Amino acid sequence: MIIAARIHPNSKKSEVVKDESGKLDVYVVEPAINNKANLACIKVLSKFLKIKKSQLILIKGEKSKEKVFSTL
């Protein structure tokens, strides 16, 4: 499954919000420095999707707010 998400680093709390178009907005507390926000995003998304963190792979957008993930 392919998942498109927009990441919001430095948020007050970590959460996933689905907008009216079906795209996911992922809010994470960690800053976008040294891959911290990407790792936090994987953690929050895996909890939201109820899958293991190892099953979620970032395939596009490592240095962008717009990210694409794949599940195994």
C-alpha positions in Angstrom: 0.0 0.0 0.0 1.3 3.5 -0.9 0.7 6.3 1.7 1.1 10.0 0.9 1.6 12.3 3.9 2.5 15.9 4.7 4.8 16.2 7.7 4.7 19.1 10.2 7.8 19.0 12.4 8.2 21.0 15.7 4.5 20.5 16.6 3.1 20.7 20.1 2.0 17.0 20.0 2.4 14.0 17.7 -0.7 13.0 15.9 -2.1 12.0 12.5 -5.0 13.9 10.9 -6.8 12.9 7.8 -8.1 15.8 5.7 -11.2 15.9 3.4 -9.2 14.9 0.3 -7.9 11.7 2.1 -4.3 12.9 2.5 -2.7 12.4 5.9 -1.1 15.3 7.9 1.4 13.9 10.4 2.4 16.2 13.2 5.6 15.3 15.1 7.3 17.0 18.1 10.8 16.3 16.8 12.7 18.9 14.6 13.6 18.3 11.0 17.3 17.8 11.8 19.4 14.7 11.4 16.4 12.6 10.2 14.7 12.9 13.6 11.3 14.0 12.1 11.4 11.2 9.5 11.9 8.6 12.2 9.2 10.1 14.4 6.9 10.2 11.5 7.4 6.5 10.9 6.7 5.8 14.6 3.5 7.9 14.6 2.2 6.5 11.3 2.8 2.9 12.2 0.8 3.4 15.4 -2.0 5.1 13.4 -2.0 2.2 10.8 -1.6 -0.4 13.5 1.5 -2.0 11.9 5.1 -2.5 12.9 7.6 0.3 12.3 9.7 -2.1 10.3 6.8 -2.6 7.8 6.7 1.1 6.9 9.3 2.4 4.4 10.0 5.9 3.3 10.3 5.7 -0.5 10.1 9.4 -1.5 10.6 12.8 0.1 13.4 12.3 2.6 14.2 16.1 2.7 10.7 17.3 1.9 7.5 17.9 3.8 5.6 15.8 1.2 6.5 12.2 1.8 5.5 8.9 0.3 5.6 5.7 2.3 5.1 2.0 1.4 4.0 -0.8 3.6 5.3 -4.3 3.4 
